[in-house]
Amino acid sequence: MNDDELLRRELRGAREELVRKRARQSDDLPASESHLPLMPERDEAFLRLALMSVEDLETHIDRLERDLADLKDGIDRPDSELE
């Protein structure tokens, strides 16, 4: 799997997690951000997203979108210039 596909999968997972957290907040349920909720529909590769706060998820999504845009524009990873 290439970098583009990995970023897209993680972005999708982060957006889904953000929707879950916002829905929980609107339901006025007690916050359980320090515990990993049991939800089988989560992608196991991105379970760490469940531990992020809403603010952290929003920041992470912004970074992923920026990384995807950089890939699309041909901007490569900074460490690849050193090779």
N, C-alpha and C positions, 0 to 999 in steps of 0.2 A: 504494500500500500504506500502511495507517495505522500509527501508532506501536505499537499493540497487536500487530499481525502481525509487524512488524519485531523487536520484543522477543522474541516467541515463537520466531521463526526463529533469532535469535542464541542464545537460551537452549537450544534444541534442539542447535545446533551446539556450544555450550560443553559441554553434558552428554555428547555423543558424543565430543568430544575428551578429556574427563576419563576416560571409559571406556577409550579407546585408551591413554592414558598410564598408567593404573593397570594395564592388561593387560601393557604393556611392562615395567613395574616388577616385576610378579609373575613374568614370564618371565626375570628376571635378565639382561636385555639391557643393554648399556651405554647410559647416558642420552645422548640426542642433542637435548637441549632447545634448544640454540643453533642447530640446523640445521632447516630445514623438510623433514620427511620427504615423500617422494613417495607420496601416497595419493590416487588419483583420486576417491574417494567423498566427499572433503571439499567443502563448499560454498565456492566461490571467494570469496564475499563475506566469509567469516569465516576466511580462511587465517591471519590474525594469531593466532587462538586456538591454532594448532599451536606457536607460539613461546612460549606461556605455560607456566609451571611448574604442577604439580598444585595447589599452594597458591594461586597466582594465579587459576587456573581456578575453584577453590572459592569464592574471594572474589568473582570476577566473576559466578558463578552466583547467589550470595546477592544481589548488587546487582540483577541482572536480575529475580529473583523479587520483590524489594522494589519495583522499578519497575512490574512488572506489577500487583502488589497495589495500588499507588498509583493506577494508571490505572483499575483496577476500582472503587476507592473514590471516584473522581472527583477525586483530587488531581492537579492539572495541573503542568506544568513550572514551576519557580520564575520563569524569565525571561518567561513569558507574563503574569505579573501586572504587569510593567512596561509592557506594550504598551497 
